[in-house]
């Protein structure tokens, strides 16, 4: 770990202190060799005063237990019909795993307790079919969870629900994690899954807004990838109910949990409910950061040299891309109102975040802004990025005669011999 890594981690510590994270672990992940490392990661979170509720699935364990008992499981993940035999196998498998998790947490010096905090009733008859012992989550025993958390104890919640008459029901752990997070006002739900690829092997985007997550669910064509889509579905619903962040990670990768929580971009997929990523106007306090951001590109003559005074003079033209409070890129739109023309300038994205679509997002934003201002043609001048602007932005090569008179004088006096590009805006 280098100093910059440590600084990045430390910026999150005060932000997360005393916040609640709901960590949901698939049964397959709990059975993987990496689970011992996950327990150590949870110990790190607790050492930083982050409060943790641990929810676990048991589909993998139910399948194995059913095979050993010679039982044909009617469902293993708590989403279909649960017959009596399957319920008995599920209770045994889930409680055995709960006990193993409690042992594992004790081995890393963490206090934990089993919490029967999910209050359920029968799912009932759906589509004319009795769902048997599959449960419908009615509410969460928030008082029980807060009592444990207040004492520094990690509640461990199995995929089982209970009613007031002592009956047990099988529930889906993804759903339970989302309900628990909403009830305790958690800052995050972190799904540690063995399934993080879309059907066909495609990767999920690194960030999804609620709307983007819901659109992805609408495009689902069949039952493939049910485990992953379940997390997207319940994650989006949790965001709608006020949970700020949902993370979906491959729980078999060492340090995935800490890399996701304590880095700006993370390594998994995040569904967010508030403005995680935004393009905004700059403030005076941003000018120093912009100069630091673009200095290397000015030195290499990729960007035209400008001073703090230059930016301050035309502050209204500059915008920044901010991700989770950190400045990642910038762009400027210089307007020549008489010619109904604008110039896209100072387009820059931090080097270690290139090839993530941020440049195209800044270009699209600038185009829309230009249209709002009545601009009919957008110009760009570049010495090194002109191919990018042509391929990704749809610009064509133009000549000096298309520049507004004021801009043409600066171009001829500058001596940079930049390529002139233009794009008609309709």
Secondary structure, 3 states (H helix, E strand, C coil): CCHHHHHHHHHHHHHHCCCEEEEEECHHHHCCCCHHHHHHHHHHHHHCCCEEEEEECCHHHHHHHHHHHCCCCCCCCCCCCECHHHHHHHHHHHHHHHHHHHHHHHHCCCCEEECCCEEEEECCEECCEECECEEEEEEECHHHHHHHHHCCCEEEECCEEECCCCCEEECCHHHHHHHHHHHHCCCEEEEEECCCECCCCCECCCEEEHHHHHHHHHCCCCCCCHHHHHHHHHHHHHHHCCCCEEEEEECCCCCHHHHHHCCCCCCCEEEECCCCEEEEECCHHHHHHHHHHHHHHHHCCCCCCCCHHHHHHCHHHEEEEEECCEEEEEEEEEEEHHHCEEEEEEEEECHHHCCCCHHHHHHHHHHHHHHHCCCCEEEEEECCCHHHHHHHHCCEEECHHHCCHHHHHHHHHHCCCCEEEEEECC
